[in-house]
């Protein structure tokens, strides 16, 4: 060990018993972001890997919790019960899984340039680079800032831990982000396809239900001298029943039904409970089974 290595200041996280956990976390984040080279030099790779994991969990969990709070409070994207559910049950799992997924992908990228290496050291790099996750508390631009800072920390960490040249470290980081964006794009596309398929199912059911109600109304009219029921209860509790359930103001698989009945005719509306979420199409059927259809983004239900 050289004299220079002996004088290197250890990271603040190692002194958390003296500084306190909260202060040690903040000081470590400050060290990592203000002088990354010195930060990586101050790491002792022989210390338990659990230390780095704990640091990552605390920083990432706290940053995302605050970020979610800002989204809810300022952008009204979430309600309190959902916020607490996400923070208490979903977020810890995502944080833990995310650490190992990132470490695994980075490990694979390193193999292309260095060959066999130790996953433990890769995990330490990813964990302490989690200091950049503090940027997630910043609305809108936070994720971008976090990504840039994380990339810098990864590159410098690779140079320090694996003695890689700067260009190799940069290429590995770029490859990692390319993999992440590819996985993210595939995931988002899959979610969109699922949502679209779900909406089509909802729309098909709403249209068929509307037609079924209209057929029941026409049958009622044929059997009652051309008059229609004044309300759906007259059909529901008839002997035999014309309807197997009530529909007015009911939510059936993402669609709200509205029945306007009179002895001279009817008009039934089926509209998505949430436009572009549970469906796009608005269906209206009138006396005689005349079906009208429009898009909920341009048609206002009457």
Buried (B, 14 or more C-beta within 10 A) or exposed (E): EEEEEEEBEEBBBBBBEEBEEEEBBBBBBBBBBEEBEBBBBBBEEEBEBEBBBBBBBBBBBBBBBBBBBBBBEEEEEBEEEEBEEBBEEEBBEBBBEBBEBBBBBBBBBBEEBBEEBEBEBBBBBBBBBBBBBBBBBBEEEBBEBBBEBBBBBBBBBBBBBBEBEEEBBBBBBEBBBEBBEEEEEEEEEEEEEEEEEBBEEBBEBBBEBBBEBBEBBBEBBEEEEEEBBEEBEBBBEBEEEBBEEBBBEEEBBBBBBBBEBEEEBBBBBBBBBEBEBBBBBBBBBBBEEEEEBBEBEEBEBE
